[in-house]
Amino acid sequence: MSKNNKSFNLKTREKDQSQRQLKVSHAVHSSLIECFRKGGKLDHRLDSCPLSITKVNVSSDLSIANCFFVPFNTKLTVDDILSALELSRFAIRDYVTRQVNLKYSPEIRFYYDPTFENFETIEKLLKK
């Protein structure tokens, strides 16, 4: 998958996750929220950009964590946020590794979640 991809179709890629995958995805989700709240060694562009992590999907071998986000009240574009997350991914992965006790640390990939934009479009259409 290309790293420049803003988002991908979640419904075609999402499978039922095992209990272990659900536990790991919840732990990664919690540690990501804490990491963004604390800031630390992250890119300076992420300081003024509140992000909401909407979903975390973990691969069956627990090696990849696909994280979906939505930015709120920011002037940054999605591409700017993705590049800032890409620059900060090693610091984010290090933080998640310290919080989640696993044998191997999952590779963290970020994707924009267009669900809220779709929701607004549907609301506008329904109001017509």
MMTF fields as JSON, N, C-alpha, C and O atoms, coordinates in Angstrom:
{
  "mmtfVersion": "1.0.0",
  "mmtfProducer": "UNKNOWN",
  "numBonds": 511,
  "numAtoms": 512,
  "numGroups": 128,
  "numChains": 1,
  "numModels": 1,
  "chainsPerModel": [1],
  "groupsPerChain": [128],
  "chainIdList": ["A"],
  "bondAtomList": [4, 2, 8, 6, 12, 10, 16, 14, 20, 18, 24, 22, 28, 26, 32, 30, 36, 34, 40, 38, 44, 42, 48, 46, 52, 50, 56, 54, 60, 58, 64, 62, 68, 66, 72, 70, 76, 74, 80, 78, 84, 82, 88, 86, 92, 90, 96, 94, 100, 98, 104, 102, 108, 106, 112, 110, 116, 114, 120, 118, 124, 122, 128, 126, 132, 130, 136, 134, 140, 138, 144, 142, 148, 146, 152, 150, 156, 154, 160, 158, 164, 162, 168, 166, 172, 170, 176, 174, 180, 178, 184, 182, 188, 186, 192, 190, 196, 194, 200, 198, 204, 202, 208, 206, 212, 210, 216, 214, 220, 218, 224, 222, 228, 226, 232, 230, 236, 234, 240, 238, 244, 242, 248, 246, 252, 250, 256, 254, 260, 258, 264, 262, 268, 266, 272, 270, 276, 274, 280, 278, 284, 282, 288, 286, 292, 290, 296, 294, 300, 298, 304, 302, 308, 306, 312, 310, 316, 314, 320, 318, 324, 322, 328, 326, 332, 330, 336, 334, 340, 338, 344, 342, 348, 346, 352, 350, 356, 354, 360, 358, 364, 362, 368, 366, 372, 370, 376, 374, 380, 378, 384, 382, 388, 386, 392, 390, 396, 394, 400, 398, 404, 402, 408, 406, 412, 410, 416, 414, 420, 418, 424, 422, 428, 426, 432, 430, 436, 434, 440, 438, 444, 442, 448, 446, 452, 450, 456, 454, 460, 458, 464, 462, 468, 466, 472, 470, 476, 474, 480, 478, 484, 482, 488, 486, 492, 490, 496, 494, 500, 498, 504, 502, 508, 506],
  "bondOrderList": [1, 1, 1, 1, 1, 1, 1, 1, 1, 1, 1, 1, 1, 1, 1, 1, 1, 1, 1, 1, 1, 1, 1, 1, 1, 1, 1, 1, 1, 1, 1, 1, 1, 1, 1, 1, 1, 1, 1, 1, 1, 1, 1, 1, 1, 1, 1, 1, 1, 1, 1, 1, 1, 1, 1, 1, 1, 1, 1, 1, 1, 1, 1, 1, 1, 1, 1, 1, 1, 1, 1, 1, 1, 1, 1, 1, 1, 1, 1, 1, 1, 1, 1, 1, 1, 1, 1, 1, 1, 1, 1, 1, 1, 1, 1, 1, 1, 1, 1, 1, 1, 1, 1, 1, 1, 1, 1, 1, 1, 1, 1, 1, 1, 1, 1, 1, 1, 1, 1, 1, 1, 1, 1, 1, 1, 1, 1],
  "groupList": [{"groupName": "MET", "atomNameList": ["N", "CA", "C", "O"], "elementList": ["N", "C", "C", "O"], "formalChargeList": [0, 0, 0, 0], "bondAtomList": [1, 0, 2, 1, 3, 2], "bondOrderList": [1, 1, 2], "singleLetterCode": "M", "chemCompType": "L-PEPTIDE LINKING"}, {"groupName": "SER", "atomNameList": ["N", "CA", "C", "O"], "elementList": ["N", "C", "C", "O"], "formalChargeList": [0, 0, 0, 0], "bondAtomList": [1, 0, 2, 1, 3, 2], "bondOrderList": [1, 1, 2], "singleLetterCode": "S", "chemCompType": "L-PEPTIDE LINKING"}, {"groupName": "LYS", "atomNameList": ["N", "CA", "C", "O"], "elementList": ["N", "C", "C", "O"], "formalChargeList": [0, 0, 0, 0], "bondAtomList": [1, 0, 2, 1, 3, 2], "bondOrderList": [1, 1, 2], "singleLetterCode": "K", "chemCompType": "L-PEPTIDE LINKING"}, {"groupName": "ASN", "atomNameList": ["N", "CA", "C", "O"], "elementList": ["N", "C", "C", "O"], "formalChargeList": [0, 0, 0, 0], "bondAtomList": [1, 0, 2, 1, 3, 2], "bondOrderList": [1, 1, 2], "singleLetterCode": "N", "chemCompType": "L-PEPTIDE LINKING"}, {"groupName": "PHE", "atomNameList": ["N", "CA", "C", "O"], "elementList": ["N", "C", "C", "O"], "formalChargeList": [0, 0, 0, 0], "bondAtomList": [1, 0, 2, 1, 3, 2], "bondOrderList": [1, 1, 2], "singleLetterCode": "F", "chemCompType": "L-PEPTIDE LINKING"}, {"groupName": "LEU", "atomNameList": ["N", "CA", "C", "O"], "elementList": ["N", "C", "C", "O"], "formalChargeList": [0, 0, 0, 0], "bondAtomList": [1, 0, 2, 1, 3, 2], "bondOrderList": [1, 1, 2], "singleLetterCode": "L", "chemCompType": "L-PEPTIDE LINKING"}, {"groupName": "THR", "atomNameList": ["N", "CA", "C", "O"], "elementList": ["N", "C", "C", "O"], "formalChargeList": [0, 0, 0, 0], "bondAtomList": [1, 0, 2, 1, 3, 2], "bondOrderList": [1, 1, 2], "singleLetterCode": "T", "chemCompType": "L-PEPTIDE LINKING"}, {"groupName": "ARG", "atomNameList": ["N", "CA", "C", "O"], "elementList": ["N", "C", "C", "O"], "formalChargeList": [0, 0, 0, 0], "bondAtomList": [1, 0, 2, 1, 3, 2], "bondOrderList": [1, 1, 2], "singleLetterCode": "R", "chemCompType": "L-PEPTIDE LINKING"}, {"groupName": "GLU", "atomNameList": ["N", "CA", "C", "O"], "elementList": ["N", "C", "C", "O"], "formalChargeList": [0, 0, 0, 0], "bondAtomList": [1, 0, 2, 1, 3, 2], "bondOrderList": [1, 1, 2], "singleLetterCode": "E", "chemCompType": "L-PEPTIDE LINKING"}, {"groupName": "ASP", "atomNameList": ["N", "CA", "C", "O"], "elementList": ["N", "C", "C", "O"], "formalChargeList": [0, 0, 0, 0], "bondAtomList": [1, 0, 2, 1, 3, 2], "bondOrderList": [1, 1, 2], "singleLetterCode": "D", "chemCompType": "L-PEPTIDE LINKING"}, {"groupName": "GLN", "atomNameList": ["N", "CA", "C", "O"], "elementList": ["N", "C", "C", "O"], "formalChargeList": [0, 0, 0, 0], "bondAtomList": [1, 0, 2, 1, 3, 2], "bondOrderList": [1, 1, 2], "singleLetterCode": "Q", "chemCompType": "L-PEPTIDE LINKING"}, {"groupName": "VAL", "atomNameList": ["N", "CA", "C", "O"], "elementList": ["N", "C", "C", "O"], "formalChargeList": [0, 0, 0, 0], "bondAtomList": [1, 0, 2, 1, 3, 2], "bondOrderList": [1, 1, 2], "singleLetterCode": "V", "chemCompType": "L-PEPTIDE LINKING"}, {"groupName": "HIS", "atomNameList": ["N", "CA", "C", "O"], "elementList": ["N", "C", "C", "O"], "formalChargeList": [0, 0, 0, 0], "bondAtomList": [1, 0, 2, 1, 3, 2], "bondOrderList": [1, 1, 2], "singleLetterCode": "H", "chemCompType": "L-PEPTIDE LINKING"}, {"groupName": "ALA", "atomNameList": ["N", "CA", "C", "O"], "elementList": ["N", "C", "C", "O"], "formalChargeList": [0, 0, 0, 0], "bondAtomList": [1, 0, 2, 1, 3, 2], "bondOrderList": [1, 1, 2], "singleLetterCode": "A", "chemCompType": "L-PEPTIDE LINKING"}, {"groupName": "ILE", "atomNameList": ["N", "CA", "C", "O"], "elementList": ["N", "C", "C", "O"], "formalChargeList": [0, 0, 0, 0], "bondAtomList": [1, 0, 2, 1, 3, 2], "bondOrderList": [1, 1, 2], "singleLetterCode": "I", "chemCompType": "L-PEPTIDE LINKING"}, {"groupName": "CYS", "atomNameList": ["N", "CA", "C", "O"], "elementList": ["N", "C", "C", "O"], "formalChargeList": [0, 0, 0, 0], "bondAtomList": [1, 0, 2, 1, 3, 2], "bondOrderList": [1, 1, 2], "singleLetterCode": "C", "chemCompType": "L-PEPTIDE LINKING"}, {"groupName": "GLY", "atomNameList": ["N", "CA", "C", "O"], "elementList": ["N", "C", "C", "O"], "formalChargeList": [0, 0, 0, 0], "bondAtomList": [1, 0, 2, 1, 3, 2], "bondOrderList": [1, 1, 2], "singleLetterCode": "G", "chemCompType": "PEPTIDE LINKING"}, {"groupName": "PRO", "atomNameList": ["N", "CA", "C", "O"], "elementList": ["N", "C", "C", "O"], "formalChargeList": [0, 0, 0, 0], "bondAtomList": [1, 0, 2, 1, 3, 2], "bondOrderList": [1, 1, 2], "singleLetterCode": "P", "chemCompType": "L-PEPTIDE LINKING"}, {"groupName": "TYR", "atomNameList": ["N", "CA", "C", "O"], "elementList": ["N", "C", "C", "O"], "formalChargeList": [0, 0, 0, 0], "bondAtomList": [1, 0, 2, 1, 3, 2], "bondOrderList": [1, 1, 2], "singleLetterCode": "Y", "chemCompType": "L-PEPTIDE LINKING"}],
  "groupTypeList": [0, 1, 2, 3, 3, 2, 1, 4, 3, 5, 2, 6, 7, 8, 2, 9, 10, 1, 10, 7, 10, 5, 2, 11, 1, 12, 13, 11, 12, 1, 1, 5, 14, 8, 15, 4, 7, 2, 16, 16, 2, 5, 9, 12, 7, 5, 9, 1, 15, 17, 5, 1, 14, 6, 2, 11, 3, 11, 1, 1, 9, 5, 1, 14, 13, 3, 15, 4, 4, 11, 17, 4, 3, 6, 2, 5, 6, 11, 9, 9, 14, 5, 1, 13, 5, 8, 5, 1, 7, 4, 13, 14, 7, 9, 18, 11, 6, 7, 10, 11, 3, 5, 2, 18, 1, 17, 8, 14, 7, 4, 18, 18, 9, 17, 6, 4, 8, 3, 4, 8, 6, 14, 8, 2, 5, 5, 2, 2],
  "groupIdList": [1, 2, 3, 4, 5, 6, 7, 8, 9, 10, 11, 12, 13, 14, 15, 16, 17, 18, 19, 20, 21, 22, 23, 24, 25, 26, 27, 28, 29, 30, 31, 32, 33, 34, 35, 36, 37, 38, 39, 40, 41, 42, 43, 44, 45, 46, 47, 48, 49, 50, 51, 52, 53, 54, 55, 56, 57, 58, 59, 60, 61, 62, 63, 64, 65, 66, 67, 68, 69, 70, 71, 72, 73, 74, 75, 76, 77, 78, 79, 80, 81, 82, 83, 84, 85, 86, 87, 88, 89, 90, 91, 92, 93, 94, 95, 96, 97, 98, 99, 100, 101, 102, 103, 104, 105, 106, 107, 108, 109, 110, 111, 112, 113, 114, 115, 116, 117, 118, 119, 120, 121, 122, 123, 124, 125, 126, 127, 128],
  "secStructList": [7, 7, 6, 6, 7, 7, 7, 7, 7, 2, 2, 2, 2, 7, 7, 7, 7, 7, 2, 2, 2, 2, 2, 2, 2, 2, 2, 2, 2, 2, 2, 2, 2, 2, 2, 2, 2, 2, 7, 1, 1, 1, 7, 4, 4, 4, 6, 6, 7, 7, 3, 3, 3, 3, 3, 3, 3, 3, 7, 6, 6, 1, 7, 3, 3, 3, 3, 3, 3, 3, 3, 7, 1, 7, 1, 1, 7, 2, 2, 2, 2, 2, 2, 2, 2, 2, 2, 2, 2, 2, 2, 2, 2, 2, 2, 2, 2, 2, 2, 1, 7, 7, 1, 1, 7, 7, 3, 3, 3, 3, 3, 3, 7, 6, 2, 2, 2, 2, 2, 2, 2, 2, 2, 2, 2, 2, 2, 7],
  "xCoordList": [0.833, 0.0, 0.879, 1.899, 0.488, 1.255, 1.175, 0.126, 2.276, 2.297, 1.608, 1.254, 1.41, 0.774, -0.744, -1.443, -1.252, -2.682, -3.314, -2.933, -4.272, -4.901, -5.785, -5.798, -6.51, -7.396, -7.621, -7.322, -8.135, -8.511, -9.855, -10.299, -10.498, -11.84, -11.824, -11.328, -12.361, -12.319, -13.181, -12.809, -14.327, -15.252, -14.674, -14.948, -13.876, -13.334, -12.13, -11.788, -11.486, -10.287, -10.562, -9.738, -11.678, -11.942, -12.511, -13.492, -11.888, -12.358, -12.661, -12.256, -13.373, -13.614, -12.292, -11.478, -12.095, -10.839, -11.011, -12.086, -9.933, -9.954, -9.949, -9.751, -10.169, -10.176, -8.82, -8.75, -7.752, -6.41, -6.178, -5.615, -6.605, -6.456, -7.238, -6.76, -8.435, -9.244, -8.564, -8.582, -7.965, -7.263, -6.072, -5.855, -5.301, -4.12, -4.546, -3.936, -5.587, -6.024, -6.538, -6.314, -7.214, -7.674, -6.487, -6.484, -5.488, -4.303, -3.533, -3.073, -3.388, -2.704, -3.5, -2.923, -4.824, -5.694, -5.515, -5.36, -5.536, -5.384, -4.017, -3.908, -2.988, -1.648, -1.433, -0.692, -2.064, -1.976, -2.636, -2.096, -3.781, -4.475, -3.598, -3.466, -3.006, -2.126, -0.885, -0.431, -0.34, 0.842, 0.548, 1.346, -0.597, -0.952, -1.289, -1.038, -1.842, -2.166, -0.899, -0.831, 0.102, 1.343, 2.258, 3.006, 2.202, 3.066, 4.455, 4.691, 5.373, 6.731, 7.561, 7.729, 8.082, 9.009, 8.303, 8.931, 7.04, 6.293, 6.578, 7.104, 6.226, 6.392, 5.639, 4.54, 6.226, 5.623, 4.272, 3.461, 4.011, 2.713, 1.58, 0.428, 1.88, 0.845, 0.449, -0.555, 1.238, 0.922, -0.389, -1.171, -0.627, -1.83, -2.918, -3.822, -2.84, -3.784, -4.389, -3.8, -5.564, -6.185, -6.672, -7.422, -6.235, -6.618, -7.491, -7.306, -8.435, -9.236, -8.931, -9.093, -8.496, -8.247, -9.586, -10.102, -10.14, -11.474, -11.461, -12.39, -10.423, -10.381, -8.943, -8.129, -8.647, -7.35, -7.619, -8.28, -7.11, -7.197, -5.81, -4.854, -5.701, -4.424, -4.458, -5.457, -3.351, -3.276, -3.297, -3.074, -3.565, -3.707, -2.419, -2.475, -1.263, 0.001, 0.49, 1.604, -0.328, -0.06, 1.153, 1.743, 1.526, 2.712, 2.387, 3.274, 1.137, 0.746, -0.508, -1.468, -0.484, -1.656, -2.06, -1.339, -3.217, -3.759, -4.623, -5.636, -4.219, -4.885, -5.588, -4.981, -6.859, -7.664, -7.898, -8.227, -7.728, -7.826, -8.714, -8.95, -9.199, -9.959, -9.405, -9.358, -8.983, -8.509, -9.687, -10.696, -9.547, -10.577, -9.971, -8.87, -10.694, -10.318, -8.858, -8.098, -8.481, -7.108, -7.087, -7.982, -6.052, -5.881, -4.991, -4.8, -4.449, -3.592, -4.43, -5.555, -3.859, -4.536, -4.261, -3.387, -5.015, -4.829, -3.428, -2.802, -2.936, -1.583, -0.523, 0.451, -0.707, 0.231, 0.237, 1.288, -0.949, -1.055, -0.424, 0.288, -0.684, -0.087, 1.434, 2.116, 1.971, 3.43, 4.001, 5.082, 3.297, 3.745, 3.698, 4.597, 2.652, 2.566, 3.655, 4.202, 3.963, 5.018, 6.38, 7.185, 6.628, 7.889, 7.965, 9.052, 6.811, 6.771, 6.526, 6.408, 6.448, 6.015, 6.974, 6.532, 8.275, 9.208, 9.02, 9.072, 8.802, 8.545, 7.213, 7.093, 6.217, 4.907, 5.029, 4.491, 5.736, 5.907, 6.688, 6.379, 7.689, 8.464, 7.571, 7.658, 6.71, 5.809, 4.826, 4.598, 4.246, 3.286, 3.964, 3.375, 5.194, 5.936, 6.147, 6.049, 6.43, 6.646, 5.35, 5.377, 4.212, 2.929, 2.303, 1.711, 2.436, 1.815, 2.891, 3.914, 2.654, 3.648, 3.474, 2.695, 4.215, 4.184, 5.605, 6.569, 5.715, 7.039, 7.624, 8.803, 6.787, 7.204, 6.286, 5.076, 6.864, 6.094, 5.444, 6.12, 4.143, 3.5, 3.925, 4.162, 4.016, 4.247, 2.951, 1.881, 3.043, 1.849, 1.703, 2.609, 0.552, 0.238, -0.985, -1.959, -0.921, -2.017, -2.767, -2.176, -4.093, -4.97, -6.037, -6.523, -6.386, -7.468, -8.801, -9.012, -9.687, -10.998, -12.049, -12.392, -12.567, -13.507, -14.954, -15.857, -15.199, -16.549, -17.352, -18.523, -16.728, -17.462, -17.816, -18.875, -16.952, -17.277, -18.449, -19.34, -18.449, -19.567, -20.859, -21.927, -20.759, -21.921, -22.495, -23.712, -21.633, -22.092, -22.76, -23.771, -22.208, -22.797, -24.177, -25.101, -24.33, -25.622, -26.629, -27.793, -26.173, -27.07, -27.567, -28.746, -26.67, -27.072, -28.087, -29.053, -27.856, -28.783, -30.151, -31.18, -30.159, -31.421, -32.218, -33.448, -31.524, -32.202, -32.835, -33.72, -32.395, -32.953, -34.366, -34.959],
  "yCoordList": [-1.172, 0.0, 1.236, 1.285, 2.21, 3.438, 4.247, 4.305, 4.861, 5.673, 7.012, 7.678, 7.422, 8.693, 8.573, 9.569, 7.39, 7.16, 7.844, 7.555, 8.745, 9.462, 8.538, 8.617, 7.679, 6.759, 5.557, 5.596, 4.523, 3.396, 2.892, 3.192, 2.129, 1.683, 0.701, -0.418, 1.12, 0.328, -0.921, -1.975, -0.82, -1.951, -3.135, -4.284, -2.872, -3.985, -4.609, -5.756, -3.89, -4.409, -4.898, -5.611, -4.535, -4.865, -6.284, -6.63, -7.075, -8.431, -8.505, -7.637, -9.543, -9.737, -9.98, -10.795, -9.26, -9.39, -10.375, -10.493, -11.072, -12.008, -11.225, -10.01, -11.951, -11.31, -10.677, -9.593, -11.355, -10.822, -9.555, -8.588, -9.546, -8.355, -7.194, -6.06, -7.463, -6.403, -5.824, -4.612, -6.695, -6.215, -5.351, -4.296, -5.792, -5.03, -3.714, -2.676, -3.745, -2.504, -1.51, -0.308, -1.976, -1.079, -0.489, 0.697, -1.317, -0.832, 0.183, 1.197, -0.083, 0.863, 2.156, 3.242, 2.048, 3.227, 4.102, 5.318, 3.485, 4.238, 4.903, 6.056, 4.181, 4.768, 5.863, 6.812, 5.755, 6.829, 8.107, 9.2, 7.971, 9.138, 9.815, 11.039, 9.012, 9.566, 10.212, 11.255, 9.598, 10.14, 11.507, 12.434, 11.635, 12.913, 13.958, 15.146, 13.542, 14.486, 15.053, 16.246, 14.2, 14.64, 15.398, 16.279, 15.06, 15.743, 15.153, 14.119, 15.787, 15.263, 15.504, 16.647, 14.435, 14.53, 14.562, 14.291, 14.88, 14.878, 16.127, 17.115, 16.069, 17.203, 18.419, 18.278, 19.602, 20.82, 21.142, 21.828, 20.667, 20.926, 20.205, 20.631, 19.132, 18.379, 19.027, 18.648, 20.005, 20.678, 21.453, 21.456, 22.103, 22.93, 22.214, 22.857, 20.899, 20.131, 19.01, 17.935, 19.259, 18.171, 17.065, 17.314, 15.852, 14.696, 13.765, 13.609, 13.158, 12.12, 10.819, 10.731, 9.82, 8.504, 7.774, 7.43, 7.541, 6.952, 5.434, 4.832, 4.809, 3.348, 2.885, 3.545, 1.748, 1.097, -0.35, -1.076, -0.771, -2.155, -2.754, -2.175, -3.918, -4.6, -5.83, -6.547, -6.071, -7.234, -8.519, -8.495, -9.627, -10.898, -11.336, -12.018, -10.958, -11.308, -10.203, -10.28, -9.189, -8.074, -7.242, -6.556, -7.299, -6.569, -5.181, -4.332, -4.939, -3.654, -3.147, -3.892, -1.883, -1.228, -0.086, 0.904, -0.227, 0.821, 1.733, 1.303, 2.995, 3.954, 5.004, 5.608, 5.216, 6.186, 7.398, 7.266, 8.591, 9.819, 10.842, 10.785, 11.78, 12.932, 14.16, 14.18, 15.19, 16.424, 17.346, 17.347, 18.129, 19.087, 20.47, 20.626, 21.479, 22.89, 23.163, 23.636, 22.866, 23.107, 23.705, 23.467, 24.482, 25.07, 24.199, 24.487, 23.136, 22.232, 21.351, 20.971, 21.045, 20.115, 18.688, 18.445, 17.76, 16.353, 15.897, 15.108, 16.391, 16.027, 16.519, 15.814, 17.738, 18.273, 17.428, 17.146, 17.038, 16.221, 14.852, 14.341, 14.262, 12.961, 13.035, 12.118, 14.119, 14.252, 14.472, 13.969, 15.212, 15.406, 14.086, 13.79, 13.301, 11.996, 11.056, 10.256, 11.16, 10.325, 10.675, 9.788, 11.961, 12.378, 11.975, 11.76, 11.875, 11.556, 10.079, 9.687, 9.261, 7.88, 7.081, 6.195, 7.366, 6.617, 6.973, 6.097, 8.248, 8.66, 8.095, 7.683, 8.079, 7.524, 6.022, 5.501, 5.332, 3.883, 3.565, 2.595, 4.368, 4.17, 4.325, 3.536, 5.35, 5.573, 4.415, 3.922, 3.983, 2.876, 1.595, 0.825, 1.37, 0.176, 0.169, -0.879, 1.317, 1.393, 1.17, 0.658, 1.557, 1.429, 0.048, -0.488, -0.525, -1.811, -2.887, -2.821, -3.858, -4.891, -6.039, -6.964, -5.965, -7.0, -7.448, -6.729, -8.639, -9.138, -8.287, -7.934, -7.964, -7.119, -5.912, -6.017, -4.794, -3.562, -3.488, -3.713, -3.177, -3.093, -1.828, -0.78, -1.95, -0.781, 0.015, -0.543, 1.307, 2.135, 2.92, 3.645, 2.764, 3.476, 4.343, 3.911, 5.565, 6.51, 6.738, 6.841, 6.814, 7.07, 8.061, 8.03, 8.93, 9.871, 9.125, 8.308, 9.407, 8.769, 9.742, 10.707, 9.51, 10.445, 10.257, 10.831, 9.485, 9.165, 10.412, 10.52, 11.358, 12.548, 13.441, 14.067, 13.505, 14.261, 13.61, 14.3, 12.3, 11.587, 11.833, 11.97, 11.889, 12.146, 13.533, 13.686, 14.542, 15.897, 15.96, 16.642, 15.256, 15.223, 14.584, 15.078, 13.52, 12.843, 13.745, 13.812, 14.441, 15.37, 16.476, 16.828, 17.028, 18.079, 17.556, 18.239, 16.339, 15.748, 15.462, 15.62, 15.05, 14.77, 16.035, 16.002, 17.137, 18.404, 19.027, 19.873, 18.622, 19.184, 18.768, 19.165],
  "zCoordList": [0.0, 0.0, 0.0, 0.687, -0.756, -0.879, 0.414, 1.055, 0.785, 1.997, 1.787, 2.76, 0.536, 0.25, 0.258, 0.07, 0.469, 0.466, 1.674, 2.809, 1.457, 2.554, 3.382, 4.61, 2.718, 3.411, 2.512, 1.318, 3.073, 2.246, 2.703, 3.811, 1.857, 2.129, 3.291, 3.163, 4.405, 5.614, 5.504, 6.02, 4.839, 4.783, 4.022, 4.369, 2.983, 2.215, 2.902, 2.613, 3.795, 4.445, 5.861, 6.434, 6.425, 7.811, 7.924, 7.266, 8.755, 9.035, 10.519, 11.293, 10.904, 12.328, 13.023, 12.587, 14.108, 14.84, 15.988, 16.578, 16.286, 17.403, 18.72, 18.743, 19.801, 21.106, 21.414, 21.995, 21.025, 21.265, 20.455, 20.968, 19.195, 18.363, 18.954, 18.947, 19.466, 20.067, 21.308, 21.523, 22.121, 23.317, 22.94, 23.534, 21.954, 21.537, 20.896, 21.153, 20.062, 19.415, 20.447, 20.302, 21.471, 22.531, 23.302, 23.632, 23.585, 24.301, 23.463, 23.987, 22.158, 21.266, 21.174, 21.198, 21.068, 20.995, 22.239, 22.13, 23.404, 24.658, 24.755, 25.174, 24.37, 24.462, 23.423, 23.68, 22.256, 21.257, 21.768, 21.596, 22.386, 22.934, 23.983, 24.0, 24.85, 25.883, 25.271, 25.742, 24.226, 23.55, 22.937, 23.073, 22.261, 21.647, 22.704, 22.498, 23.812, 24.881, 25.517, 25.814, 25.725, 26.352, 25.399, 25.823, 24.112, 23.15, 23.155, 22.531, 23.844, 23.96, 22.719, 22.293, 22.133, 21.006, 19.645, 18.621, 19.625, 18.374, 17.557, 18.069, 16.29, 15.379, 15.932, 16.468, 15.802, 16.358, 15.728, 16.349, 14.517, 13.875, 14.592, 14.5, 15.298, 15.998, 17.324, 17.927, 17.779, 19.039, 18.955, 19.905, 17.833, 17.681, 16.895, 16.361, 16.819, 16.015, 16.861, 16.982, 17.447, 18.22, 17.286, 16.342, 17.568, 16.768, 17.587, 18.794, 16.916, 17.53, 16.808, 15.591, 17.539, 16.959, 16.974, 18.037, 15.798, 15.714, 15.783, 16.32, 15.246, 15.226, 15.063, 14.417, 15.657, 15.487, 15.113, 15.856, 13.963, 13.521, 13.567, 13.05, 14.188, 14.304, 13.41, 13.366, 12.693, 11.814, 12.64, 13.85, 11.98, 12.697, 13.39, 14.414, 12.851, 13.504, 14.449, 14.966, 14.672, 15.589, 15.184, 16.019, 13.914, 13.476, 12.929, 12.837, 12.566, 11.987, 12.696, 12.894, 13.071, 13.654, 12.731, 12.605, 12.085, 11.22, 12.076, 12.628, 12.184, 13.046, 12.198, 11.314, 12.468, 11.729, 12.605, 13.784, 12.028, 12.813, 12.124, 10.917, 12.933, 12.448, 13.158, 14.388, 12.414, 13.058, 13.377, 12.671, 14.446, 14.831, 14.967, 15.497, 14.485, 14.639, 14.309, 15.155, 13.1, 12.693, 11.293, 10.482, 11.032, 9.709, 8.832, 7.651, 9.414, 8.652, 7.728, 8.051, 6.59, 5.683, 6.14, 6.973, 5.587, 5.929, 5.522, 6.229, 4.388, 3.948, 4.923, 5.189, 5.464, 6.451, 7.724, 8.299, 8.144, 9.355, 9.127, 9.992, 7.967, 7.663, 7.605, 8.062, 7.047, 7.004, 8.405, 8.712, 9.253, 10.634, 11.408, 12.196, 11.18, 11.831, 11.322, 12.081, 10.031, 9.456, 10.069, 10.353, 10.27, 10.888, 12.36, 12.896, 13.005, 14.432, 14.707, 15.868, 13.682, 13.893, 14.767, 15.499, 14.713, 15.551, 17.024, 17.887, 17.312, 18.699, 19.19, 20.343, 18.309, 18.671, 18.918, 19.895, 18.032, 18.189, 19.46, 20.152, 19.77, 20.989, 22.218, 23.159, 22.201, 23.326, 23.469, 24.574, 22.353, 22.385, 22.868, 23.627, 22.429, 22.85, 24.356, 24.994, 24.919, 26.371, 27.152, 28.271, 26.558, 27.247, 27.081, 28.018, 25.889, 25.592, 25.694, 25.012, 26.535, 26.788, 25.786, 26.015, 24.669, 23.641, 23.335, 23.595, 22.783, 22.399, 21.277, 21.302, 20.296, 19.174, 19.095, 19.297, 18.805, 18.694, 17.31, 16.307, 17.237, 15.922, 15.167, 15.767, 13.857, 13.011, 12.982, 12.736, 13.231, 13.32, 12.023, 11.612, 11.391, 10.154, 10.394, 11.011, 9.902, 10.1, 8.8, 7.725, 8.928, 7.792, 8.222, 9.353, 7.305, 7.551, 7.48, 6.585, 8.416, 8.462, 7.918, 8.6, 6.706, 6.097, 6.554, 5.946, 7.587, 8.024, 8.374, 8.009, 9.08, 9.491, 8.305, 8.299, 7.316, 6.103, 5.385, 4.891, 5.328, 4.705, 5.477, 4.882, 6.795, 7.634, 7.35, 7.247, 7.224, 6.927, 5.562, 5.399, 4.583, 3.25, 3.288, 2.643, 4.016, 4.133, 4.836, 4.442, 5.886, 6.592, 5.666, 5.697, 4.839, 3.902, 2.897, 2.559, 2.424, 1.458, 2.083, 1.427, 3.326, 3.986, 4.294, 4.337, 4.506, 4.799, 3.569, 3.691, 2.382, 1.143, 0.896, -0.107]
}
